[in-house]
Every structure is written in structure tokens, then in C-alpha cells.
Amino acid sequence: MISEPRWWHAFRSLAMPLAGVVTRNADPLADIHHHAAALADVPLCELADHADELRGRVRAGCSPTAAAVVGPGFALVREAFRRLLGIQLYDVQLLAGLALVRPAVAEMQTGEGKTFAAVLPAFVHALAGRGVHVMTVNAYLAERDFEQLEPVYRTLGLSAGLVRSDATPADKRAAYACDVTYGPGYEFGFDYLRDQSQLLARRHEPLGDEFRRQLRGEAPPDHGVQRGHAVAIVDEIDSVLLDEATTPLVLARGSQSPASAENAAVYKAALVAARRLTAGVDFVDTGLPKAHLTRHGIAILQSQTDDIPRQGLQRPWRDYVEAALQADLRFRRDVEYIVRDDQILLVDQHTGRIFADRSWQDGLHQAVQAKEGITITCEQEVVARITRQRFFRRYDILCGMTGTAATSGRELKAVFGLPVESIATHRRCQRREVPARHFADRASKRAAIAEDVAARHRRGQPVLVGTQTIEESEMMSTLLVLRNVPHLVLNGKQDQEEATIVGRAGLRGAVTIATNMAGRGTDIPLGPGVPALGGLHVIVCEPHESARVDRQLIGRAARQGDPGSYQRFASAEDPTIVLFAPRLVEPMRRTADNQGECSGELQSEIQRVQRQVERLRFQQRQQMYAHDDWLENMLRDFAS
């Protein structure tokens, strides 16, 4: 008896039927294969005709998610991939596409082709003509995916566009007018806020202005760039909806001039006042981003009124001092920000990328400028803001892919109505775990990592060293330089070289140090002879607050059945342990040997800490969701 393939067991285990797609007794994969076989001899130029036939069915009232559209539609996409790109979509990718059509979150392991799977639902939904937004985690991936996949859509008679942050409104409007639009997720949100701001501004125009423009033959006012929010397909959806949930999308405006702000002295004086205060007496530093003044600290400020600048105050003096404390104590150079060309550039803590067009609000950006001794610019005015929850819930259909959603399934279902469906791997995973190592201090841990990397490099095995911060990546780089280990660094400062660096990371003898940039959306192919050496080895330099981020980094190794390995490192000085598990610090130091390495099993304790932090973050998001729902209900009641 012939055994059934692994993906078939995964498919049969899915309890929920394809609502509106297939009946409980139907076999959607067999249906797709049947239609694909019928297309085998159809000329490439005629595939668009078959797509037009499906579009006609949809226009006649058939749902894009009906079996009569999904089966032949997926077959068309599969055939276009095969002929244009030489890529045969696997059955597990078809299963992921079916999950997205439901809609749901398709949990696919790294390297299983999430990017290609997204084309399947994008195609069938685009037949309705309402526009499909495919969102990536950054602009680099959006451009890469668009350039590779645009020929597939064009061959099937659909238009595809790319949203760039530096594009003109006319170019963006053209991109959104396409059947399928690619772009970084945050850019879709900012474009929505810009459109809403323009709409609000027109409502305040004097009565009759629009009629007068028509009489004069003037161009109509700008009506925004987006044409609606029908379908969103979000790559790395757990990162977007959960990890970044507490960071709202904020649209601000202000002078772009690098000239110093007229009230620059206010921020400098606040920094001087903040540095006079005593921790635990004048302010409470809880380890959270913001430090708060105590009654004693407030009394001190009130007794030093002569030091308060008389001109340029835009808010209470206490707020300036607390912002200066936050900048001085909690915001670290090459961690939360970098300094480049006399500017503060923010580092995205979830992706490790650097954004030149973002800034902190409420004077915090100016407080950091004062701390670094660079030009203090004017504060920007907040024009509009929206939480990611409210923005993504505007879409009629929302779905997405990720490799790490199972542990957050309850939250995704409760907040966004999205079940998580795990998709089996195409080939058996050969990823091997090397026992974790723990140290009393970061210096000992770094030295041990550097020695391990040097040893693997001598054997020729490629190594990817994952760090949380730019600062840590550069410190590890210094240690490898001292050991004469050639390597490349990817930490956001080399964003223009990202593709080259990532492309070389799997070659024989390659050593790559990377921040979270290497954790999502990147593919590291193995070079000749590397599989025999054990494949790519990934080192997790310290535990992240969320174990999902660790798993994303680990997932760079052993993709598509290739061999690979990983190892976790941790020290008693790592932020996750210091902030959330100080009880572990003393035992780790007490059990350390002469090289600083701890004895005993600590990984289970660290994983327990990560679960505790994830629960804390979940509770914070719950509070935000509740407030957001309350606000939305209030606005709805006010409008009615």
C-alpha cells in the first residue's frame, strides 16, 4: 500500500472546511491539479483569455472564493509560475493559498515559499476589480517581490503596481489603481492617513470653492491616492499585527530645514536639569521607557525656576525634564537610534532597519538631539494617527502568512477574526539544535561566541550571528577582527548592500553578523559543498523578549530540507533577564566557572521568562484594543 504524503495528512487534519470555496467532501488539490493538467498544452499567450473567463464569472456574481474560481484560478497561477519563472508550486504552497482564501493566517515554516503562495489568493481576489494590497515588512522586500512577480500577473491579464515612499502622488495613485499593489505595510497606512487629512481639509473649505474652481476651469482638488480597502495580504502578519501593535501609525508635518529651533535652549536646559536629579529620590526609573519624577523631584524643579528658559516653552517644564530623563537613561545610541550627518535616525526595534523619515513626538526627538550635542530641530506637528488594529480592520478581507503564529492564534482570532492554520513542510526539516550556553556576563558570552565562530569558520561552515542591536553587532565584529575572521555586517547601516550580504551568507566559510534584518523575509541559499559541512549555523546571541523572534532567526537555517543547525547564548547581563528575571542573575553568576560559563540547565527558565513577557505584552495589547474599541464606538455614536 502506498503511503500518503505528509502534506495530505496536514490537509486532512484541518478541521474547518473551506467556507465558500469547497464542500467538506471535495478535494481542492485534486481540482487544482485537474485544471492545471488541462492547461498544459495551452499557449502562454492564451492564459490571459482563461483569466478573462474567470473574471467574467466573478462579474456575473460568482464569489472570487468559490470553487468555480479558486480551482481554475490557482491552476492558472501555477502554470504561469512554471512557464515564466521555472518554478513548480508545491502542494503545500497551494494549501497555504487555500488557507489565505478562507481567510486565515497560514503558518508556513521559513523557506517554504510564502511569497509565492500569496500570489494565489491575490490573483483570485483581483478578479473582482477592487484592488488587492500585498504588504511586506519593508521596502526592499516589496520591490524584490514586485519585480519578480509582475510578469506572472501581466501574463494572466492583471496589472501590478509598487508603492514607493518617495513616489509622487500621481505615481502612487497609478500604483493603487492596479489590480494588485505591492508595498511595505507601513506605507499603505501612511497613505491612508494622508488621504484622510486631505479629505478633512477639504471639508473646511469655504462653501462654493469647488464650484468656483469648476467655473474657472481649474484642476479638481487632490482626492487622495488610495481607492479603497478591499483585500490585504500581509507577509509576516504576526510581526505587523502583534509585535508592532502598540506603535500607532503617526503622520506628522513640520519644517524640514536642518536649522536649529528657536527654542533649542529649552531642551538643553532640560537635559542639564535632568542630570542634576538623583535616581530613586527625584525620579523613579522602573526600566520602562519613561522615567517619572517623584514629589521630591518636582519640588526641586519648582525651587529652581531661575534655570527655566522664559521663552519657547510649549508644554509644562516637567514634561521637558522627563523627556530628557528618558533620552538620557533609556534611549541608547546604536540601539534605539543612530547618529548620521548631524541627524538622529530611528532604528526599528522589530526589524533592525533605519528610517530617515521618522521621529519621536512630544519633544523626545529634540531631547535626544540635545543629549548627542547635535542641531536641535523644530518639533513636528501630529496631523493624524491611527492604531494598526483600526487600520487593518478597515479591510473587507484580511489574511497573511508567517512562520511563527501558532502561539498567538487565540489573539489573532479574537481581535482580527483570523484562525491560524499550520502548513506542513515540503521536505522533512533537518534543523539540529546545539545545546544552549549561558554566562555570568556579556563579555564572557561574546568571547565564547567569537571562539565558536572562528572554529566553524576554519572548518568552512557558514555562520549567521544574530544580534538584537547595532551596538552589539559592532562589538561582535570587533572581536572577530581580533581573531582574524573575515566577515560581513548587516545592521541597517548597510541597507543598500542587503541583497549582496544576504546572498553570500550561505557560502563556504562565510560569516555574517546581522540584527533582526536577517530574521524575516530573507533567503540564504547554501553554496557548493556547504550541506556536507552541516549547512548554515545560526547563533542567537541573546534571548529576545518574544520567543517568536528567536524562532524567526533560527529559521534562517535548514530551509527546504537542507541541513542546518542553531545554538542559543545568554548572559546574566542580557536585557531580557535583567529587566524581567532578575532572580536568575545571582544564580547564574554563582555557578559560573573561570571562563564565566554557567553550569546547570537554564534554557527552560529563560523560555519561561519569555512566555511571561509575552503574556505581559498581550495584556498591554488587550488594554489598547479595549481603548481603541471604546474610541471607535464613541466616534460612531457621535457621527450618528
C-alpha positions as CSV (number, residue, x, y, z in Angstrom):
1,M,0.0,0.0,0.0
2,I,1.4,3.4,-1.0
3,S,1.6,5.8,2.0
4,E,0.0,9.2,1.7
5,P,2.4,12.2,1.5
6,R,2.9,14.3,4.6
7,W,1.1,17.4,3.3
8,W,-2.0,15.2,2.8
9,H,-2.1,14.4,6.5
10,A,-1.7,18.1,7.3
11,F,-4.6,18.9,4.9
12,R,-6.9,16.3,6.3
13,S,-6.2,17.5,9.9
14,L,-7.7,20.9,9.1
15,A,-11.0,20.8,10.9
16,M,-12.5,23.9,9.3
17,P,-13.8,23.4,5.8
18,L,-13.1,25.9,3.1
19,A,-16.1,28.2,3.7
20,G,-17.4,29.2,0.3
21,V,-14.5,27.5,-1.5
22,V,-15.1,23.8,-1.4
23,T,-17.6,21.5,0.3
24,R,-16.5,19.2,3.1
25,N,-16.2,16.2,0.8
26,A,-14.4,18.0,-2.1
27,D,-10.7,17.7,-2.7
28,P,-9.4,21.2,-3.7
29,L,-5.9,20.0,-4.5
30,A,-7.2,17.4,-6.9
31,D,-9.4,20.1,-8.5
32,I,-6.4,22.4,-9.0
33,H,-4.3,19.6,-10.5
34,H,-7.2,18.7,-12.8
35,H,-7.4,22.2,-14.2
36,A,-3.6,22.5,-14.4
37,A,-3.4,19.4,-16.5
38,A,-5.9,20.9,-18.9
39,L,-3.7,24.0,-19.3
40,A,-0.5,22.0,-20.1
41,D,-0.9,22.5,-23.9
42,V,-2.5,25.9,-23.8
43,P,-0.2,28.5,-25.4
44,L,1.2,31.0,-22.9
45,C,-0.4,33.9,-24.7
46,E,-3.9,32.3,-24.1
47,L,-3.6,32.1,-20.3
48,A,-5.0,35.6,-20.1
49,D,-8.0,34.5,-22.0
50,H,-8.8,31.9,-19.4
51,A,-8.3,34.5,-16.7
52,D,-10.8,36.8,-18.5
53,E,-13.3,33.9,-18.4
54,L,-12.9,33.7,-14.7
55,R,-13.2,37.5,-14.4
56,G,-16.5,37.2,-16.3
57,R,-17.8,34.6,-13.7
58,V,-16.9,37.0,-10.9
59,R,-18.6,39.9,-12.6
60,A,-21.7,37.8,-13.1
61,G,-21.9,37.3,-9.4
62,C,-19.7,34.3,-8.6
63,S,-17.6,34.9,-5.4
64,P,-13.8,35.0,-6.0
65,T,-13.6,32.4,-3.2
66,A,-16.0,30.0,-4.8
67,A,-14.7,26.6,-6.0
68,A,-15.6,27.5,-9.6
69,V,-13.0,30.3,-9.4
70,V,-10.4,29.1,-6.9
71,G,-9.6,25.7,-8.6
72,P,-9.0,27.1,-12.2
73,G,-7.6,30.3,-10.8
74,F,-4.9,28.6,-8.7
75,A,-4.2,26.3,-11.7
76,L,-3.6,29.4,-13.9
77,V,-1.2,30.9,-11.4
78,R,0.6,27.5,-11.0
79,E,1.0,27.3,-14.8
80,A,2.3,30.8,-15.1
81,F,4.9,30.2,-12.4
82,R,6.1,27.1,-14.2
83,R,6.4,28.7,-17.6
84,L,7.7,32.1,-16.7
85,L,9.9,31.5,-13.7
86,G,10.6,27.8,-14.0
87,I,9.1,27.3,-10.5
88,Q,6.8,24.5,-9.7
89,L,4.5,25.5,-6.9
90,Y,4.4,22.7,-4.3
91,D,1.1,21.3,-2.9
92,V,2.0,22.8,0.5
93,Q,2.0,26.2,-1.2
94,L,-1.4,25.5,-2.8
95,L,-2.6,24.5,0.7
96,A,-1.3,27.8,2.1
97,G,-3.1,29.7,-0.7
98,L,-6.3,27.9,0.1
99,A,-5.9,28.9,3.8
100,L,-5.4,32.5,2.8
101,V,-8.6,32.5,0.7
102,R,-10.7,31.3,3.6
103,P,-9.3,33.8,5.0
104,A,-6.9,32.7,7.7
105,V,-3.3,33.0,8.8
106,A,-1.1,30.4,7.0
107,E,1.7,29.4,9.3
108,M,4.5,28.3,6.9
109,Q,8.0,27.5,8.1
110,T,10.7,29.7,6.8
111,G,11.9,28.9,3.3
112,E,8.6,27.3,2.3
113,G,7.7,30.0,-0.3
114,K,5.3,32.3,1.5
115,T,5.9,35.0,-1.1
116,F,4.8,32.7,-4.0
117,A,1.8,31.4,-2.0
118,A,0.5,34.9,-1.6
119,V,0.1,35.3,-5.4
120,L,-2.7,32.6,-5.4
121,P,-5.2,34.5,-3.3
122,A,-4.1,37.8,-4.8
123,F,-5.0,36.6,-8.2
124,V,-8.5,35.3,-7.4
125,H,-9.4,38.3,-5.4
126,A,-8.0,40.7,-8.0
127,L,-10.6,39.3,-10.5
128,A,-13.2,41.3,-8.6
129,G,-11.5,44.5,-9.7
130,R,-11.5,46.2,-6.3
131,G,-7.7,46.1,-5.7
132,V,-5.5,43.8,-3.6
133,H,-2.8,45.1,-1.3
134,V,0.1,42.8,-0.7
135,M,2.1,44.1,2.2
136,T,5.7,43.2,3.1
137,V,7.7,44.2,6.2
138,N,10.0,46.6,4.3
139,A,10.5,48.4,1.0
140,Y,13.4,46.2,-0.1
141,L,11.2,43.1,0.0
142,A,8.3,44.8,-1.7
143,E,10.5,45.9,-4.6
144,R,12.1,42.5,-4.8
145,D,8.7,40.7,-4.8
146,F,7.1,43.1,-7.3
147,E,9.9,42.8,-9.8
148,Q,9.9,39.0,-9.7
149,L,6.1,38.5,-9.8
150,E,4.9,41.3,-12.0
151,P,5.4,39.2,-15.2
152,V,3.1,36.5,-13.7
153,Y,0.3,38.9,-13.2
154,R,0.8,40.5,-16.6
155,T,0.7,37.2,-18.3
156,L,-2.6,36.5,-16.6
157,G,-4.1,39.8,-17.8
158,L,-3.7,41.7,-14.5
159,S,-1.9,44.8,-13.7
160,A,0.5,45.1,-10.7
161,G,2.0,48.2,-9.1
162,L,4.5,49.1,-6.5
163,V,4.1,51.8,-3.8
164,R,7.3,53.6,-3.0
165,S,7.6,56.0,-0.1
166,D,9.4,58.6,-2.3
167,A,6.9,58.4,-5.1
168,T,4.8,61.4,-6.3
169,P,1.0,61.3,-5.5
170,A,0.4,60.7,-9.2
171,D,2.7,57.6,-9.2
172,K,1.1,56.3,-6.1
173,R,-2.4,56.8,-7.5
174,A,-1.3,54.8,-10.5
175,A,0.1,52.0,-8.3
176,Y,-3.1,51.8,-6.3
177,A,-5.2,51.7,-9.5
178,C,-3.6,48.4,-10.4
179,D,-5.3,45.1,-9.8
180,V,-2.5,44.1,-7.3
181,T,-0.4,46.6,-5.4
182,Y,2.8,45.7,-3.6
183,G,4.4,47.8,-0.9
184,P,5.7,48.0,2.7
185,G,2.8,47.7,5.1
186,Y,3.5,51.0,6.9
187,E,3.4,52.9,3.6
188,F,-0.2,51.7,3.0
189,G,-1.1,53.1,6.4
190,F,0.6,56.4,5.9
191,D,-1.0,56.9,2.6
192,Y,-4.4,56.3,4.2
193,L,-3.6,59.0,6.8
194,R,-2.6,61.4,4.1
195,D,-5.8,60.8,2.2
196,Q,-7.9,61.3,5.3
197,S,-6.0,64.5,6.1
198,Q,-6.7,65.9,2.7
199,L,-10.4,64.9,2.9
200,L,-10.7,66.6,6.3
201,A,-9.0,69.8,4.9
202,R,-11.5,70.0,2.0
203,R,-14.4,69.8,4.5
204,H,-13.2,73.1,5.9
205,E,-13.1,74.9,2.6
206,P,-15.5,77.9,2.2
207,L,-18.8,77.0,0.7
208,G,-18.7,77.3,-3.1
209,D,-14.9,76.9,-3.6
210,E,-15.3,73.7,-5.6
211,F,-18.0,75.3,-7.8
212,R,-15.7,78.3,-8.4
213,R,-12.9,76.1,-9.4
214,Q,-15.1,74.4,-12.0
215,L,-16.2,77.7,-13.5
216,R,-12.5,78.8,-13.8
217,G,-11.5,75.5,-15.4
218,E,-9.1,74.8,-12.6
219,A,-7.9,71.2,-11.9
220,P,-10.1,69.4,-9.3
221,P,-8.6,69.1,-5.8
222,D,-6.4,66.1,-4.9
223,H,-8.8,63.3,-3.9
224,G,-6.1,61.1,-2.4
225,V,-4.2,58.1,-3.8
226,Q,-6.0,55.0,-2.5
227,R,-9.2,53.8,-4.0
228,G,-10.4,51.6,-1.1
229,H,-9.6,48.8,1.3
230,A,-10.9,45.6,-0.2
231,V,-8.2,42.9,0.4
232,A,-5.0,42.9,2.4
233,I,-2.5,40.0,2.2
234,V,0.2,40.7,4.9
235,D,3.5,38.9,5.0
236,E,4.9,38.3,8.5
237,I,1.5,39.1,9.8
238,D,2.2,38.3,13.4
239,S,5.0,40.9,13.4
240,V,2.7,43.5,11.9
241,L,-0.4,42.9,13.9
242,L,1.1,41.9,17.2
243,D,4.8,42.9,17.6
244,E,4.1,46.4,16.3
245,A,0.5,46.7,17.6
246,T,1.3,49.2,20.4
247,T,3.1,51.5,17.9
248,P,0.5,53.6,16.1
249,L,0.9,55.0,12.6
250,V,1.5,58.7,13.1
251,L,1.6,61.3,10.3
252,A,3.4,64.5,11.2
253,R,4.4,67.7,9.4
254,G,6.9,70.4,10.2
255,S,9.8,72.2,8.8
256,Q,12.3,70.0,7.1
257,S,15.0,72.6,7.5
258,P,18.1,71.4,9.4
259,A,18.4,74.9,11.0
260,S,18.3,75.0,14.8
261,A,14.9,75.5,16.5
262,E,14.4,78.9,18.1
263,N,13.7,77.3,21.4
264,A,16.7,74.9,21.3
265,A,17.9,76.3,24.7
266,V,14.8,74.8,26.3
267,Y,15.8,71.2,25.5
268,K,19.4,71.9,26.5
269,A,18.4,73.4,29.9
270,A,16.0,70.4,30.5
271,L,18.9,68.0,30.0
272,V,21.1,69.9,32.5
273,A,18.2,69.9,35.0
274,A,17.6,66.1,34.4
275,R,21.2,65.3,35.1
276,R,21.1,67.0,38.5
277,L,18.4,64.7,39.7
278,T,19.0,61.5,41.7
279,A,17.5,58.2,40.7
280,G,15.2,56.7,43.4
281,V,14.9,60.0,45.1
282,D,14.0,62.6,42.5
283,F,12.6,60.2,39.8
284,V,11.6,56.6,39.5
285,D,13.4,54.6,36.9
286,T,11.4,51.4,36.5
287,G,13.2,50.1,33.4
288,L,10.3,51.1,31.3
289,P,10.9,53.7,28.5
290,K,9.7,56.7,30.6
291,A,11.1,57.7,34.0
292,H,8.7,59.7,36.3
293,L,9.5,62.5,38.7
294,T,8.7,62.0,42.3
295,R,7.2,64.6,44.5
296,H,10.7,65.4,45.7
297,G,11.9,65.8,42.2
298,I,9.0,68.1,41.3
299,A,9.8,70.2,44.4
300,I,13.4,70.6,43.2
301,L,12.3,71.8,39.8
302,Q,9.9,74.2,41.4
303,S,12.7,75.6,43.5
304,Q,15.0,76.1,40.5
305,T,12.7,78.4,38.5
306,D,15.6,80.7,37.6
307,D,17.0,77.9,35.4
308,I,13.8,77.6,33.3
309,P,14.1,79.4,30.0
310,R,11.4,82.1,29.8
311,Q,10.9,81.8,26.0
312,G,9.9,78.8,23.9
313,L,8.0,76.6,26.4
314,Q,5.3,74.7,24.6
315,R,4.3,72.4,27.5
316,P,4.9,72.2,31.3
317,W,8.6,72.3,32.3
318,R,8.2,68.9,34.0
319,D,7.5,67.3,30.6
320,Y,10.7,68.6,29.1
321,V,12.7,67.2,32.1
322,E,11.1,63.8,32.0
323,A,11.7,63.6,28.2
324,A,15.4,64.5,28.9
325,L,15.5,61.7,31.5
326,Q,14.0,59.3,29.0
327,A,16.5,60.3,26.4
328,D,19.5,60.1,28.7
329,L,18.6,56.9,30.5
330,R,16.6,54.7,28.2
331,F,17.5,55.7,24.7
332,R,20.8,54.3,23.6
333,R,22.9,55.2,20.6
334,D,23.2,52.4,18.0
335,V,20.3,50.6,19.8
336,E,17.2,52.8,19.5
337,Y,18.8,55.3,17.1
338,I,22.0,56.2,15.2
339,V,23.6,59.5,14.5
340,R,24.4,60.2,10.8
341,D,25.2,63.6,9.2
342,D,24.1,65.5,12.3
343,Q,20.8,63.8,12.4
344,I,19.0,61.3,14.7
345,L,17.8,58.3,12.7
346,L,15.4,55.9,14.4
347,V,16.1,52.1,14.4
348,D,13.0,49.9,14.1
349,Q,13.3,47.6,17.1
350,H,11.3,44.8,15.4
351,T,13.2,44.7,12.1
352,G,16.6,46.4,12.8
353,R,16.1,48.8,9.9
354,I,16.8,52.5,10.0
355,F,14.2,55.1,9.0
356,A,15.3,58.5,7.9
357,D,11.8,59.9,7.8
358,R,10.6,59.1,11.3
359,S,10.9,61.0,14.5
360,W,9.7,60.8,18.1
361,Q,7.0,63.1,19.3
362,D,6.3,65.4,22.3
363,G,9.9,66.8,22.4
364,L,11.6,63.4,22.8
365,H,13.4,63.7,19.5
366,Q,14.8,67.1,20.5
367,A,15.8,65.7,23.9
368,V,17.9,63.0,22.2
369,Q,19.4,65.7,19.9
370,A,20.4,67.7,23.0
371,K,21.9,64.6,24.5
372,E,24.0,64.0,21.4
373,G,25.0,67.6,21.1
374,I,23.8,68.0,17.6
375,T,21.5,70.5,15.9
376,I,18.1,70.7,17.7
377,T,15.3,70.9,15.1
378,C,11.8,72.1,15.4
379,E,9.1,69.7,16.7
380,Q,6.8,68.3,14.2
381,E,3.0,68.7,14.4
382,V,1.0,65.5,14.5
383,V,-1.5,65.7,11.7
384,A,-3.2,62.2,12.0
385,R,-2.7,58.9,13.7
386,I,-4.3,55.5,13.7
387,T,-3.6,52.3,15.5
388,R,-2.7,49.4,13.4
389,Q,-5.7,47.5,14.7
390,R,-8.1,50.1,13.4
391,F,-6.3,50.4,10.1
392,F,-6.2,46.7,9.3
393,R,-9.8,46.2,10.3
394,R,-10.8,48.6,7.6
395,Y,-10.1,45.9,5.0
396,D,-13.1,43.8,4.0
397,I,-10.8,40.8,3.7
398,L,-7.6,40.4,5.8
399,C,-5.2,37.4,5.7
400,G,-1.5,36.8,5.9
401,M,1.5,34.4,6.2
402,T,4.2,33.9,8.8
403,G,6.4,31.2,10.3
404,T,5.5,31.9,13.9
405,A,1.8,32.4,14.6
406,A,0.7,29.2,16.4
407,T,1.4,30.5,19.9
408,S,-0.6,33.7,19.1
409,G,-3.6,32.0,17.5
410,R,-6.1,33.0,20.2
411,E,-5.3,36.7,20.0
412,L,-5.3,36.7,16.1
413,K,-8.7,35.0,16.2
414,A,-10.2,37.2,18.9
415,V,-9.0,40.6,17.6
416,F,-8.9,40.1,13.8
417,G,-11.2,37.1,13.3
418,L,-8.3,35.1,11.8
419,P,-7.7,31.4,12.6
420,V,-4.2,30.1,12.3
421,E,-3.7,27.1,10.0
422,S,-0.3,25.3,10.2
423,I,1.0,24.1,6.8
424,A,3.4,21.1,6.8
425,T,6.9,21.5,5.3
426,H,7.5,20.3,1.7
427,R,10.5,18.3,2.9
428,R,11.4,16.9,6.3
429,C,13.2,19.5,8.4
430,Q,16.9,18.7,9.2
431,R,17.5,21.5,11.6
432,R,19.7,20.5,14.5
433,E,19.8,22.2,17.9
434,V,23.1,22.6,19.7
435,P,22.7,22.8,23.5
436,A,22.4,26.4,24.7
437,R,25.2,28.1,26.6
438,H,24.8,30.6,29.5
439,F,27.3,33.0,31.0
440,A,27.6,35.3,34.0
441,D,28.4,38.4,31.9
442,R,28.2,39.6,28.4
443,A,31.9,39.9,27.9
444,S,32.4,36.1,28.6
445,K,29.5,35.3,26.3
446,R,30.8,37.4,23.5
447,A,34.2,35.8,23.8
448,A,32.7,32.3,23.7
449,I,30.6,33.2,20.6
450,A,33.7,34.6,18.8
451,E,35.7,31.5,19.5
452,D,32.9,29.2,18.3
453,V,32.5,31.3,15.1
454,A,36.3,31.2,14.5
455,A,36.3,27.4,14.9
456,R,33.4,26.9,12.5
457,H,35.0,29.3,10.0
458,R,38.2,27.3,10.0
459,R,36.1,24.2,9.0
460,G,34.4,26.2,6.3
461,Q,30.9,26.1,7.8
462,P,29.0,29.4,7.2
463,V,27.7,31.1,10.3
464,L,25.0,33.7,10.8
465,V,25.4,35.6,14.1
466,G,22.1,37.2,15.1
467,T,22.2,40.3,17.5
468,Q,19.4,42.4,18.8
469,T,21.1,45.8,18.4
470,I,23.5,47.6,16.1
471,E,25.8,48.2,19.0
472,E,26.0,44.5,19.8
473,S,26.7,43.7,16.1
474,E,29.6,46.1,16.0
475,M,31.1,44.7,19.3
476,M,30.9,41.2,17.9
477,S,32.5,42.4,14.7
478,T,35.4,43.9,16.7
479,L,36.0,40.5,18.4
480,L,36.1,38.7,15.1
481,V,38.5,41.2,13.7
482,L,40.8,40.5,16.6
483,R,40.6,36.8,15.7
484,N,41.3,37.5,12.0
485,V,37.9,36.1,11.0
486,P,36.7,37.8,7.8
487,H,33.0,38.6,8.0
488,L,30.2,40.9,6.8
489,V,27.9,43.0,8.9
490,L,24.2,43.7,8.2
491,N,22.7,46.0,10.8
492,G,20.7,48.7,8.9
493,K,23.7,50.9,8.2
494,Q,24.3,48.9,5.0
495,D,20.7,48.7,3.8
496,Q,21.8,49.3,0.2
497,E,24.0,46.3,0.3
498,E,21.5,44.0,1.9
499,A,20.8,41.7,-1.0
500,T,24.5,41.2,-1.6
501,I,25.3,40.4,2.0
502,V,22.4,38.0,2.4
503,G,23.1,36.3,-0.8
504,R,26.7,35.5,0.4
505,A,25.8,34.3,3.9
506,G,25.4,30.7,2.9
507,L,28.7,30.3,1.1
508,R,31.5,28.2,2.3
509,G,33.4,29.9,5.1
510,A,31.1,32.9,5.2
511,V,30.5,34.7,8.5
512,T,27.7,37.2,8.7
513,I,26.7,39.3,11.7
514,A,23.1,40.7,11.4
515,T,20.5,42.4,13.5
516,N,16.8,41.5,13.2
517,M,17.0,42.4,9.5
518,A,18.1,38.8,8.8
519,G,15.2,37.4,10.8
520,R,12.3,37.9,8.4
521,G,11.8,37.7,4.7
522,T,15.3,36.9,3.7
523,D,16.5,33.8,1.9
524,I,20.0,32.4,2.4
525,P,20.9,29.8,-0.3
526,L,23.7,27.3,0.5
527,G,26.8,27.3,-1.6
528,P,28.5,24.3,-3.1
529,G,29.8,21.8,-0.5
530,V,28.1,23.6,2.4
531,P,25.5,20.8,3.0
532,A,28.3,18.3,3.7
533,L,29.7,20.7,6.3
534,G,26.4,20.8,8.2
535,G,24.7,23.7,6.4
536,L,24.3,27.2,7.8
537,H,24.8,27.5,11.5
538,V,22.8,30.2,13.3
539,I,23.8,31.8,16.6
540,V,21.2,33.6,18.7
541,C,23.3,35.9,20.8
542,E,20.7,36.7,23.4
543,P,17.1,35.9,24.1
544,H,14.5,38.3,22.7
545,E,11.5,39.3,24.7
546,S,9.4,37.2,22.3
547,A,10.4,33.7,21.5
548,R,8.8,34.1,18.1
549,V,11.6,36.5,17.1
550,D,14.2,33.9,18.2
551,R,12.4,31.3,16.0
552,Q,12.4,33.6,13.0
553,L,16.2,33.9,13.3
554,I,16.7,30.2,13.8
555,G,14.5,29.6,10.8
556,R,17.2,31.0,8.5
557,A,18.9,27.6,8.8
558,A,17.8,24.3,7.4
559,R,15.4,25.6,4.8
560,Q,13.6,23.4,2.2
561,G,15.1,20.2,3.7
562,D,18.7,21.5,3.7
563,P,20.9,20.6,6.7
564,G,21.5,23.3,9.3
565,S,21.9,24.0,13.0
566,Y,21.5,26.6,15.6
567,Q,22.6,27.5,19.2
568,R,21.3,29.9,21.8
569,F,23.5,32.0,24.0
570,A,22.5,34.1,27.0
571,S,24.1,36.0,29.9
572,A,23.0,37.4,33.2
573,E,23.5,40.9,31.8
574,D,21.2,40.5,28.8
575,P,18.3,43.0,29.0
576,T,15.5,40.4,28.9
577,I,17.0,38.7,32.0
578,V,17.9,41.9,33.8
579,L,14.5,43.5,33.3
580,F,12.2,40.6,33.6
581,A,14.0,37.9,35.5
582,P,16.4,39.5,38.0
583,R,16.0,36.4,40.2
584,L,18.2,34.5,37.7
585,V,21.1,36.9,37.8
586,E,22.7,35.8,41.1
587,P,22.4,32.0,40.5
588,M,24.0,32.5,37.0
589,R,26.9,34.4,38.5
590,R,27.3,31.9,41.4
591,T,27.5,28.8,39.1
592,A,30.0,30.4,36.6
593,D,33.4,28.8,36.0
594,N,36.7,30.6,35.4
595,Q,35.6,31.4,31.8
596,G,32.3,32.8,33.0
597,E,30.2,30.0,31.8
598,C,27.3,28.8,34.0
599,S,26.6,25.2,34.8
600,G,23.2,23.7,35.1
601,E,20.1,23.8,32.8
602,L,18.9,27.3,32.4
603,Q,17.2,27.4,29.0
604,S,13.8,26.2,30.3
605,E,13.9,29.1,32.8
606,I,14.7,31.6,30.1
607,Q,11.9,30.2,27.9
608,R,9.6,30.6,30.9
609,V,10.6,34.2,31.2
610,Q,9.9,34.8,27.5
611,R,6.4,33.4,28.0
612,Q,5.9,35.7,30.9
613,V,7.0,38.7,28.9
614,E,4.7,37.6,26.0
615,R,1.8,37.5,28.4
616,L,2.6,41.0,29.7
617,R,2.8,42.3,26.1
618,F,-0.5,40.5,25.4
619,Q,-2.1,42.3,28.4
620,Q,-0.8,45.6,27.2
621,R,-2.3,45.0,23.7
622,Q,-5.6,43.9,25.3
623,Q,-5.8,47.3,27.0
624,M,-5.0,49.1,23.8
625,Y,-7.6,47.0,21.9
626,A,-10.3,47.9,24.6
627,H,-9.5,51.6,24.4
628,D,-9.4,51.5,20.6
629,D,-12.8,49.8,20.5
630,W,-14.2,52.3,23.0
631,L,-12.9,55.2,20.9
632,E,-14.3,53.7,17.7
633,N,-17.7,53.3,19.3
634,M,-17.7,56.8,20.6
635,L,-16.8,58.2,17.2
636,R,-19.6,56.1,15.6
637,D,-22.2,57.3,18.1
638,F,-21.0,60.9,17.6
639,A,-21.3,60.5,13.8
640,S,-24.8,59.1,14.0
